[in-house]
């Protein structure tokens, strides 16, 4: 993922989160994607926060839990 793509992903995720986008599934996916972008930028603490919030939104979604594990590495 290129740096420009990461910046756009983070910006769009922030706007969508502030707007209260979608239901639990959409919010979980959004937070999961933002977690991956934050981790790629070296923000492990922010990535973990988003990953855990993604798990809260979608507790049975394996990808959210994988994001938690990646952020904790």
Number of C-alpha atoms within 10 A of each C-alpha: 8 7 11 8 11 19 14 12 17 19 13 14 21 15 11 15 14 9 9 10 13 12 9 14 13 14 21 25 19 23 27 28 23 24 31 25 23 22 19 16 14 12 14 19 14 17 27 22 15 25 30 23 19 29 22 15 19 19 16 10 15 10 18 26 18 14 23 23 13 16 24 11 6
